Amino acid sequence: MLTKRIIPCLDVRAGKVTKGIKFKGNVDIGDPVDFARLYYEEGADELVFYDITASNERRDIMLEVVRRVAEAIYIPFSVGGGLRTLEDMRKVLLAGAEKVSVDSGAVRNPAVIAEGAKAFGSQCVVLSMQVQRVPKSEKIPSGFEIFIDGARTATGLDAIEWARRGEGLGAGELCVNSIDQDGARAGYDLPLTRLMAEAVGIPVIASGGGGSAQHIYDVCTEGKADAAIVASIIHRRETTIPELKRELNALGLPMRMNW
């Protein structure tokens, strides 16, 4: 089995790391550069940075914060929030990111996925999705619908079909954010993650609900995820990345040990 990745997520609002539950009630908790440096030093495999209000506010991402974070770490770094055009992607990569994460902008203009893949390579383009459970219907046969603008706007898109379309357009990776599980620390949405992993041939990152090493183990085995995003439990220092990796290694999940 290939090693699995643990990816800390920095949700950033007005230049500060923030955390909420189900995309609501966010509270600012610290400086993104400080968090990024700590997680890099602890052995994070990658880092994700989301400017969480950029899309809803229809503004560009905070490039200066991206630059400061990129200067503090030496691991793959993915950036998303408010990316709408090829030029937006270019600016983020020039600011120090290795990958761009497209979400609401890709729903509004799917061609940007193909444009990014052609210009920078599929390995640089992550299709991030905000997904919520809904009643199954002819329009949403999977029972999982895509939302945008920080989970504020329903799109009528079936999440599985959108994932397949994104892969076809050139996305090199999927990040599946469960709105229902976000911030709850009760475990990832295993059925959603497994459906995604079985629907596409590119890596799937599970996001939303990580509260323990067991949750990560479950989503990487039963859920077939290639990586898991963590936030609340490490932001609040309930555990650390080395502790999570040691526990997962003991459970039999292969991890990249950095110490």
FENUR-V131909 format. One record per helix or strand of 3 or more residues. SS is the DSSP state (a for helix, b for strand). FROM is the first residue (numbers start at 1). TO is the last residue. If there is no record, write none. Layout:
ss=SS from=FROM to=TO
ss=SS from=FROM to=TO
This chain:
ss=b from=4 to=13
ss=b from=16 to=21
ss=b from=24 to=31
ss=a from=32 to=42
ss=b from=46 to=51
ss=a from=63 to=72
ss=b from=76 to=80
ss=a from=86 to=94
ss=b from=99 to=102
ss=a from=104 to=108
ss=a from=111 to=120
ss=a from=122 to=124
ss=b from=125 to=133
ss=b from=144 to=148
ss=b from=153 to=158
ss=a from=159 to=169
ss=b from=173 to=178
ss=a from=190 to=199
ss=b from=203 to=207
ss=a from=213 to=221
ss=b from=227 to=230
ss=a from=232 to=235
ss=a from=241 to=251
